[in-house]
Amino acid sequence: MDSIRENRTKDDILEEIRLEQSADIYGKKCFIITEGSDDVLFIRKMFSRSVICLESFAGKSGLMEIMAEQDAASDSIIGIRDRDYVDETALPDRIFLYDHCCLEMMLLAEQAVTESFYQIYYKGKNSCDTFLLNTMRQLAPYSILRKRNEKESLGISFRKAGFGDLIDFSNESLNCARLFQRTGEAERFHACQQEADELEETALWEMTNGHDICTFLGCLSKTGKKGMDETSVRNILLVSYRKEDFFKTTLRQNILSYQHQKHLEFLEETDQQNPS
């Protein structure tokens, strides 16, 4: 499976699609447009090796731009992106969403992946049954702020608002009030906190951001004597996740249904059977 190199533009990606399609005399090639490099790693592991995976030039917004282009209008070209807080009814049919909020939450939803991470890397004090739930609850006000930002187009910049230094390891808590100040949204904290207090566990899975969960877990974990960053956590989850785990997801079932309808192959035939 191929992926594009960094610093490609939208025109570069569309040109690559045109070239690949012009050389595809039997019309069998399939393309997946992804948000970023982590998605490429996931797709390499789970999908047919013949699929051509192209990384967006600008995250999910770039993915959506590419999919709207006439040169990407073929049934053989699909996009896979985080669910985040998008209105699913407004998405084109060829856009598929990870289960739960994002790729990372889909990986963590597999119990074997979470238990493996807990046993090997987690250095906190919570039990395996509660450490992930506590992390999501600590992040909940911030997750609600992210949701409001997207739904209301608030224009909040989260990229530079790191919060590793705001986590108290002794009780695995996040100083969310300080984090809201750091993002310039202190006045929204109490309302988001009140809403977070009412959330059930199911809702937490649907709104916890992947960058946030990996950052938080990294602050509670170590590889040997070294701490872990967001990227390290995500890579461990990706390595731990198996094709057998992917069989259980709604994402796989949706793409499987799509490829049957369109007579395409994004998933290999051997992967369409339950493992023995």
Buried (B, 14 or more C-beta within 10 A) or exposed (E): BEBBEEEBEBEBBBEBBEEBBEEEEEEEBBBBBBBBEBBBBBBBBBBBEEBBBBBBBBBBEBBBBBBEBEBBEBBBBBBBBBBBBBEEEEBEEBBBBBBBBBBBBBBBBBEEBBBBBBEEBBEBEBEEEEBBEBBBBBBBBBBBBBBBBEEEEEEBEBEEBEBEEBBEEEEBEBBBBEBBBBBEBEEBBEEBBEBBEEBEEEBBBBBBBBBBBBBBBBBBBBEEEEEBBBEBBBBBBBEBBBBEBBBEBEBBEEBBEBBEEBEBBBBEEEBEEEEE
